[in-house]
């Protein structure tokens, strides 16, 4: 299995993110569902070079919370 840059792949899948002017993404964790040549399905994980395990764990925990409970921006909820 070879390492591949996935920026163009994500573009072709229509992956987008809501970012405000001046926002600077610094890390990424990507989970891909892949259909293999034999028809089986697998999951592939990719992370940015600078992403450490503790930040990854925090991002995964936050993603689960958002998916399960929704997201409320505390600044806008006043």
Jmol script that loads the backbone (N, CA, C; Angstrom):
load data "model"
ATOM      1  N   UNK A   1       0.854  -1.185   0.000  1.00  0.00           N
ATOM      2  CA  UNK A   1       0.000   0.000   0.000  1.00  0.00           C
ATOM      3  C   UNK A   1       0.890   1.236   0.000  1.00  0.00           C
ATOM      4  N   UNK A   2       0.615   2.166  -0.868  1.00  0.00           N
ATOM      5  CA  UNK A   2       1.437   3.367  -1.019  1.00  0.00           C
ATOM      6  C   UNK A   2       0.784   4.570  -0.338  1.00  0.00           C
ATOM      7  N   UNK A   3       1.616   5.481   0.154  1.00  0.00           N
ATOM      8  CA  UNK A   3       1.136   6.748   0.713  1.00  0.00           C
ATOM      9  C   UNK A   3       0.724   7.654  -0.442  1.00  0.00           C
ATOM     10  N   UNK A   4      -0.405   8.351  -0.294  1.00  0.00           N
ATOM     11  CA  UNK A   4      -0.896   9.246  -1.335  1.00  0.00           C
ATOM     12  C   UNK A   4      -1.327  10.576  -0.730  1.00  0.00           C
ATOM     13  N   UNK A   5      -1.030  11.664  -1.424  1.00  0.00           N
ATOM     14  CA  UNK A   5      -1.592  12.955  -1.059  1.00  0.00           C
ATOM     15  C   UNK A   5      -3.080  12.884  -1.381  1.00  0.00           C
ATOM     16  N   UNK A   6      -3.949  13.404  -0.497  1.00  0.00           N
ATOM     17  CA  UNK A   6      -5.383  13.213  -0.714  1.00  0.00           C
ATOM     18  C   UNK A   6      -6.162  14.515  -0.918  1.00  0.00           C
ATOM     19  N   UNK A   7      -5.472  15.627  -1.059  1.00  0.00           N
ATOM     20  CA  UNK A   7      -6.168  16.900  -1.257  1.00  0.00           C
ATOM     21  C   UNK A   7      -7.099  16.879  -2.457  1.00  0.00           C
ATOM     22  N   UNK A   8      -6.592  16.454  -3.610  1.00  0.00           N
ATOM     23  CA  UNK A   8      -7.418  16.409  -4.821  1.00  0.00           C
ATOM     24  C   UNK A   8      -8.530  15.369  -4.687  1.00  0.00           C
ATOM     25  N   UNK A   9      -8.245  14.275  -3.992  1.00  0.00           N
ATOM     26  CA  UNK A   9      -9.268  13.255  -3.773  1.00  0.00           C
ATOM     27  C   UNK A   9     -10.420  13.832  -2.963  1.00  0.00           C
ATOM     28  N   UNK A  10     -10.097  14.556  -1.897  1.00  0.00           N
ATOM     29  CA  UNK A  10     -11.143  15.182  -1.089  1.00  0.00           C
ATOM     30  C   UNK A  10     -11.930  16.200  -1.904  1.00  0.00           C
ATOM     31  N   UNK A  11     -11.228  16.951  -2.751  1.00  0.00           N
ATOM     32  CA  UNK A  11     -11.910  17.900  -3.639  1.00  0.00           C
ATOM     33  C   UNK A  11     -12.887  17.166  -4.554  1.00  0.00           C
ATOM     34  N   UNK A  12     -12.447  16.052  -5.129  1.00  0.00           N
ATOM     35  CA  UNK A  12     -13.305  15.311  -6.068  1.00  0.00           C
ATOM     36  C   UNK A  12     -14.513  14.693  -5.367  1.00  0.00           C
ATOM     37  N   UNK A  13     -14.401  14.439  -4.064  1.00  0.00           N
ATOM     38  CA  UNK A  13     -15.528  13.911  -3.296  1.00  0.00           C
ATOM     39  C   UNK A  13     -16.466  15.016  -2.817  1.00  0.00           C
ATOM     40  N   UNK A  14     -16.082  16.270  -3.076  1.00  0.00           N
ATOM     41  CA  UNK A  14     -16.929  17.395  -2.681  1.00  0.00           C
ATOM     42  C   UNK A  14     -16.840  17.750  -1.209  1.00  0.00           C
ATOM     43  N   UNK A  15     -15.727  17.416  -0.556  1.00  0.00           N
ATOM     44  CA  UNK A  15     -15.553  17.729   0.860  1.00  0.00           C
ATOM     45  C   UNK A  15     -15.349  19.237   1.017  1.00  0.00           C
ATOM     46  N   UNK A  16     -16.142  19.844   1.890  1.00  0.00           N
ATOM     47  CA  UNK A  16     -16.034  21.269   2.163  1.00  0.00           C
ATOM     48  C   UNK A  16     -16.023  21.497   3.673  1.00  0.00           C
ATOM     49  N   UNK A  17     -15.619  22.674   4.082  1.00  0.00           N
ATOM     50  CA  UNK A  17     -15.629  23.060   5.490  1.00  0.00           C
ATOM     51  C   UNK A  17     -16.051  24.510   5.591  1.00  0.00           C
ATOM     52  N   UNK A  18     -16.779  24.833   6.653  1.00  0.00           N
ATOM     53  CA  UNK A  18     -17.184  26.219   6.889  1.00  0.00           C
ATOM     54  C   UNK A  18     -16.074  26.919   7.653  1.00  0.00           C
ATOM     55  N   UNK A  19     -15.431  27.873   7.008  1.00  0.00           N
ATOM     56  CA  UNK A  19     -14.354  28.644   7.618  1.00  0.00           C
ATOM     57  C   UNK A  19     -14.652  30.126   7.477  1.00  0.00           C
ATOM     58  N   UNK A  20     -14.339  30.880   8.503  1.00  0.00           N
ATOM     59  CA  UNK A  20     -14.491  32.327   8.450  1.00  0.00           C
ATOM     60  C   UNK A  20     -13.240  32.951   7.849  1.00  0.00           C
ATOM     61  N   UNK A  21     -13.380  34.155   7.332  1.00  0.00           N
ATOM     62  CA  UNK A  21     -12.248  34.920   6.800  1.00  0.00           C
ATOM     63  C   UNK A  21     -11.178  35.012   7.877  1.00  0.00           C
ATOM     64  N   UNK A  22      -9.953  34.673   7.522  1.00  0.00           N
ATOM     65  CA  UNK A  22      -8.839  34.742   8.460  1.00  0.00           C
ATOM     66  C   UNK A  22      -8.606  33.469   9.256  1.00  0.00           C
ATOM     67  N   UNK A  23      -9.531  32.498   9.186  1.00  0.00           N
ATOM     68  CA  UNK A  23      -9.317  31.221   9.877  1.00  0.00           C
ATOM     69  C   UNK A  23      -8.118  30.511   9.255  1.00  0.00           C
ATOM     70  N   UNK A  24      -7.334  29.824  10.075  1.00  0.00           N
ATOM     71  CA  UNK A  24      -6.157  29.128   9.582  1.00  0.00           C
ATOM     72  C   UNK A  24      -6.190  27.676  10.067  1.00  0.00           C
ATOM     73  N   UNK A  25      -6.626  26.751   9.228  1.00  0.00           N
ATOM     74  CA  UNK A  25      -6.597  25.340   9.627  1.00  0.00           C
ATOM     75  C   UNK A  25      -5.171  24.906   9.927  1.00  0.00           C
ATOM     76  N   UNK A  26      -4.991  24.164  11.029  1.00  0.00           N
ATOM     77  CA  UNK A  26      -3.642  23.751  11.415  1.00  0.00           C
ATOM     78  C   UNK A  26      -3.464  22.242  11.487  1.00  0.00           C
ATOM     79  N   UNK A  27      -4.534  21.492  11.624  1.00  0.00           N
ATOM     80  CA  UNK A  27      -4.450  20.035  11.681  1.00  0.00           C
ATOM     81  C   UNK A  27      -5.671  19.436  11.015  1.00  0.00           C
ATOM     82  N   UNK A  28      -5.528  18.187  10.582  1.00  0.00           N
ATOM     83  CA  UNK A  28      -6.658  17.486   9.965  1.00  0.00           C
ATOM     84  C   UNK A  28      -6.613  16.004  10.322  1.00  0.00           C
ATOM     85  N   UNK A  29      -7.794  15.468  10.512  1.00  0.00           N
ATOM     86  CA  UNK A  29      -7.975  14.026  10.678  1.00  0.00           C
ATOM     87  C   UNK A  29      -9.055  13.628   9.687  1.00  0.00           C
ATOM     88  N   UNK A  30      -8.743  12.715   8.805  1.00  0.00           N
ATOM     89  CA  UNK A  30      -9.658  12.328   7.739  1.00  0.00           C
ATOM     90  C   UNK A  30      -9.941  10.833   7.856  1.00  0.00           C
ATOM     91  N   UNK A  31     -11.206  10.472   7.776  1.00  0.00           N
ATOM     92  CA  UNK A  31     -11.608   9.074   7.780  1.00  0.00           C
ATOM     93  C   UNK A  31     -12.270   8.791   6.439  1.00  0.00           C
ATOM     94  N   UNK A  32     -11.710   7.850   5.683  1.00  0.00           N
ATOM     95  CA  UNK A  32     -12.210   7.524   4.352  1.00  0.00           C
ATOM     96  C   UNK A  32     -12.834   6.141   4.343  1.00  0.00           C
ATOM     97  N   UNK A  33     -13.993   6.010   3.721  1.00  0.00           N
ATOM     98  CA  UNK A  33     -14.560   4.690   3.451  1.00  0.00           C
ATOM     99  C   UNK A  33     -14.124   4.335   2.045  1.00  0.00           C
ATOM    100  N   UNK A  34     -13.442   3.209   1.919  1.00  0.00           N
ATOM    101  CA  UNK A  34     -12.832   2.804   0.660  1.00  0.00           C
ATOM    102  C   UNK A  34     -13.420   1.471   0.205  1.00  0.00           C
ATOM    103  N   UNK A  35     -13.824   1.401  -1.060  1.00  0.00           N
ATOM    104  CA  UNK A  35     -14.241   0.136  -1.655  1.00  0.00           C
ATOM    105  C   UNK A  35     -13.028  -0.423  -2.396  1.00  0.00           C
ATOM    106  N   UNK A  36     -12.578  -1.582  -1.951  1.00  0.00           N
ATOM    107  CA  UNK A  36     -11.400  -2.221  -2.530  1.00  0.00           C
ATOM    108  C   UNK A  36     -11.736  -2.829  -3.891  1.00  0.00           C
ATOM    109  N   UNK A  37     -10.705  -3.209  -4.646  1.00  0.00           N
ATOM    110  CA  UNK A  37     -10.881  -3.793  -5.982  1.00  0.00           C
ATOM    111  C   UNK A  37     -11.720  -5.070  -5.929  1.00  0.00           C
ATOM    112  N   UNK A  38     -11.644  -5.803  -4.809  1.00  0.00           N
ATOM    113  CA  UNK A  38     -12.407  -7.050  -4.698  1.00  0.00           C
ATOM    114  C   UNK A  38     -13.834  -6.830  -4.197  1.00  0.00           C
ATOM    115  N   UNK A  39     -14.217  -5.556  -3.993  1.00  0.00           N
ATOM    116  CA  UNK A  39     -15.576  -5.227  -3.577  1.00  0.00           C
ATOM    117  C   UNK A  39     -15.761  -5.082  -2.084  1.00  0.00           C
ATOM    118  N   UNK A  40     -14.759  -5.432  -1.292  1.00  0.00           N
ATOM    119  CA  UNK A  40     -14.877  -5.262   0.152  1.00  0.00           C
ATOM    120  C   UNK A  40     -14.718  -3.788   0.513  1.00  0.00           C
ATOM    121  N   UNK A  41     -15.233  -3.431   1.674  1.00  0.00           N
ATOM    122  CA  UNK A  41     -15.172  -2.058   2.137  1.00  0.00           C
ATOM    123  C   UNK A  41     -14.275  -1.974   3.366  1.00  0.00           C
ATOM    124  N   UNK A  42     -13.485  -0.913   3.441  1.00  0.00           N
ATOM    125  CA  UNK A  42     -12.638  -0.716   4.615  1.00  0.00           C
ATOM    126  C   UNK A  42     -12.602   0.759   4.978  1.00  0.00           C
ATOM    127  N   UNK A  43     -12.081   1.052   6.152  1.00  0.00           N
ATOM    128  CA  UNK A  43     -11.885   2.421   6.592  1.00  0.00           C
ATOM    129  C   UNK A  43     -10.399   2.709   6.604  1.00  0.00           C
ATOM    130  N   UNK A  44     -10.042   3.904   6.150  1.00  0.00           N
ATOM    131  CA  UNK A  44      -8.656   4.340   6.127  1.00  0.00           C
ATOM    132  C   UNK A  44      -8.585   5.679   6.857  1.00  0.00           C
ATOM    133  N   UNK A  45      -7.626   5.799   7.765  1.00  0.00           N
ATOM    134  CA  UNK A  45      -7.437   7.027   8.536  1.00  0.00           C
ATOM    135  C   UNK A  45      -6.215   7.767   8.012  1.00  0.00           C
ATOM    136  N   UNK A  46      -6.330   9.087   7.906  1.00  0.00           N
ATOM    137  CA  UNK A  46      -5.201   9.919   7.518  1.00  0.00           C
ATOM    138  C   UNK A  46      -5.154  11.125   8.441  1.00  0.00           C
ATOM    139  N   UNK A  47      -3.953  11.556   8.796  1.00  0.00           N
ATOM    140  CA  UNK A  47      -3.803  12.722   9.662  1.00  0.00           C
ATOM    141  C   UNK A  47      -2.717  13.632   9.099  1.00  0.00           C
ATOM    142  N   UNK A  48      -2.797  14.901   9.449  1.00  0.00           N
ATOM    143  CA  UNK A  48      -1.746  15.834   9.043  1.00  0.00           C
ATOM    144  C   UNK A  48      -0.461  15.525   9.805  1.00  0.00           C
ATOM    145  N   UNK A  49       0.662  15.928   9.213  1.00  0.00           N
ATOM    146  CA  UNK A  49       1.979  15.603   9.782  1.00  0.00           C
ATOM    147  C   UNK A  49       2.169  16.085  11.214  1.00  0.00           C
ATOM    148  N   UNK A  50       1.649  17.258  11.529  1.00  0.00           N
ATOM    149  CA  UNK A  50       1.900  17.846  12.840  1.00  0.00           C
ATOM    150  C   UNK A  50       0.915  17.394  13.923  1.00  0.00           C
ATOM    151  N   UNK A  51      -0.066  16.589  13.568  1.00  0.00           N
ATOM    152  CA  UNK A  51      -1.104  16.201  14.529  1.00  0.00           C
ATOM    153  C   UNK A  51      -0.567  15.180  15.524  1.00  0.00           C
ATOM    154  N   UNK A  52      -0.537  15.567  16.805  1.00  0.00           N
ATOM    155  CA  UNK A  52      -0.078  14.647  17.847  1.00  0.00           C
ATOM    156  C   UNK A  52      -1.257  13.846  18.389  1.00  0.00           C
ATOM    157  N   UNK A  53      -0.961  12.788  19.115  1.00  0.00           N
ATOM    158  CA  UNK A  53      -2.010  11.855  19.545  1.00  0.00           C
ATOM    159  C   UNK A  53      -3.007  12.488  20.507  1.00  0.00           C
ATOM    160  N   UNK A  54      -2.571  13.384  21.370  1.00  0.00           N
ATOM    161  CA  UNK A  54      -3.479  13.984  22.335  1.00  0.00           C
ATOM    162  C   UNK A  54      -4.460  14.933  21.650  1.00  0.00           C
ATOM    163  N   UNK A  55      -3.984  15.685  20.664  1.00  0.00           N
ATOM    164  CA  UNK A  55      -4.870  16.562  19.898  1.00  0.00           C
ATOM    165  C   UNK A  55      -5.821  15.730  19.053  1.00  0.00           C
ATOM    166  N   UNK A  56      -5.317  14.644  18.467  1.00  0.00           N
ATOM    167  CA  UNK A  56      -6.172  13.742  17.701  1.00  0.00           C
ATOM    168  C   UNK A  56      -7.292  13.179  18.569  1.00  0.00           C
ATOM    169  N   UNK A  57      -6.953  12.746  19.776  1.00  0.00           N
ATOM    170  CA  UNK A  57      -7.966  12.219  20.687  1.00  0.00           C
ATOM    171  C   UNK A  57      -9.013  13.283  21.022  1.00  0.00           C
ATOM    172  N   UNK A  58      -8.555  14.511  21.246  1.00  0.00           N
ATOM    173  CA  UNK A  58      -9.489  15.605  21.515  1.00  0.00           C
ATOM    174  C   UNK A  58     -10.397  15.892  20.333  1.00  0.00           C
ATOM    175  N   UNK A  59      -9.822  15.871  19.120  1.00  0.00           N
ATOM    176  CA  UNK A  59     -10.627  16.113  17.915  1.00  0.00           C
ATOM    177  C   UNK A  59     -11.658  15.008  17.727  1.00  0.00           C
ATOM    178  N   UNK A  60     -11.260  13.755  17.957  1.00  0.00           N
ATOM    179  CA  UNK A  60     -12.199  12.639  17.821  1.00  0.00           C
ATOM    180  C   UNK A  60     -13.322  12.728  18.851  1.00  0.00           C
ATOM    181  N   UNK A  61     -12.968  13.076  20.088  1.00  0.00           N
ATOM    182  CA  UNK A  61     -13.960  13.216  21.147  1.00  0.00           C
ATOM    183  C   UNK A  61     -14.944  14.337  20.819  1.00  0.00           C
ATOM    184  N   UNK A  62     -14.420  15.466  20.336  1.00  0.00           N
ATOM    185  CA  UNK A  62     -15.278  16.586  19.954  1.00  0.00           C
ATOM    186  C   UNK A  62     -16.185  16.210  18.785  1.00  0.00           C
ATOM    187  N   UNK A  63     -15.639  15.488  17.802  1.00  0.00           N
ATOM    188  CA  UNK A  63     -16.438  15.069  16.645  1.00  0.00           C
ATOM    189  C   UNK A  63     -17.590  14.170  17.083  1.00  0.00           C
ATOM    190  N   UNK A  64     -17.333  13.234  17.979  1.00  0.00           N
ATOM    191  CA  UNK A  64     -18.393  12.363  18.487  1.00  0.00           C
ATOM    192  C   UNK A  64     -19.461  13.167  19.206  1.00  0.00           C
ATOM    193  N   UNK A  65     -19.048  14.111  20.026  1.00  0.00           N
ATOM    194  CA  UNK A  65     -19.989  14.957  20.761  1.00  0.00           C
ATOM    195  C   UNK A  65     -20.863  15.763  19.796  1.00  0.00           C
ATOM    196  N   UNK A  66     -20.231  16.345  18.787  1.00  0.00           N
ATOM    197  CA  UNK A  66     -20.975  17.138  17.802  1.00  0.00           C
ATOM    198  C   UNK A  66     -21.944  16.257  17.023  1.00  0.00           C
ATOM    199  N   UNK A  67     -21.489  15.085  16.583  1.00  0.00           N
ATOM    200  CA  UNK A  67     -22.355  14.181  15.812  1.00  0.00           C
ATOM    201  C   UNK A  67     -23.529  13.678  16.650  1.00  0.00           C
ATOM    202  N   UNK A  68     -23.279  13.399  17.929  1.00  0.00           N
ATOM    203  CA  UNK A  68     -24.328  12.843  18.790  1.00  0.00           C
ATOM    204  C   UNK A  68     -25.284  13.894  19.345  1.00  0.00           C
ATOM    205  N   UNK A  69     -24.765  15.087  19.656  1.00  0.00           N
ATOM    206  CA  UNK A  69     -25.570  16.087  20.349  1.00  0.00           C
ATOM    207  C   UNK A  69     -25.815  17.361  19.555  1.00  0.00           C
ATOM    208  N   UNK A  70     -25.148  17.523  18.422  1.00  0.00           N
ATOM    209  CA  UNK A  70     -25.244  18.774  17.688  1.00  0.00           C
ATOM    210  C   UNK A  70     -24.220  19.755  18.222  1.00  0.00           C
ATOM    211  N   UNK A  71     -24.084  20.881  17.552  1.00  0.00           N
ATOM    212  CA  UNK A  71     -23.103  21.884  17.949  1.00  0.00           C
ATOM    213  C   UNK A  71     -23.811  23.199  18.193  1.00  0.00           C
ATOM    214  N   UNK A  72     -23.499  23.795  19.325  1.00  0.00           N
ATOM    215  CA  UNK A  72     -24.016  25.113  19.639  1.00  0.00           C
ATOM    216  C   UNK A  72     -22.831  26.018  19.916  1.00  0.00           C
ATOM    217  N   UNK A  73     -22.739  27.117  19.188  1.00  0.00           N
ATOM    218  CA  UNK A  73     -21.671  28.083  19.398  1.00  0.00           C
ATOM    219  C   UNK A  73     -22.055  28.894  20.631  1.00  0.00           C
ATOM    220  N   UNK A  74     -21.315  28.710  21.716  1.00  0.00           N
ATOM    221  CA  UNK A  74     -21.655  29.356  22.986  1.00  0.00           C
ATOM    222  C   UNK A  74     -21.716  30.875  22.869  1.00  0.00           C
ATOM    223  N   UNK A  75     -20.865  31.460  22.014  1.00  0.00           N
ATOM    224  CA  UNK A  75     -20.875  32.919  21.847  1.00  0.00           C
ATOM    225  C   UNK A  75     -22.170  33.404  21.198  1.00  0.00           C
ATOM    226  N   UNK A  76     -22.762  32.576  20.330  1.00  0.00           N
ATOM    227  CA  UNK A  76     -23.983  32.974  19.619  1.00  0.00           C
ATOM    228  C   UNK A  76     -25.244  32.549  20.371  1.00  0.00           C
ATOM    229  N   UNK A  77     -25.099  31.752  21.443  1.00  0.00           N
ATOM    230  CA  UNK A  77     -26.243  31.207  22.174  1.00  0.00           C
ATOM    231  C   UNK A  77     -26.711  32.111  23.304  1.00  0.00           C
ATOM    232  N   UNK A  78     -26.081  33.267  23.490  1.00  0.00           N
ATOM    233  CA  UNK A  78     -26.452  34.168  24.599  1.00  0.00           C
ATOM    234  C   UNK A  78     -27.793  34.806  24.398  1.00  0.00           C
TER     235      UNK A  78
END
end "model"
wireframe off; spacefill off
backbone 0.3
color backbone group
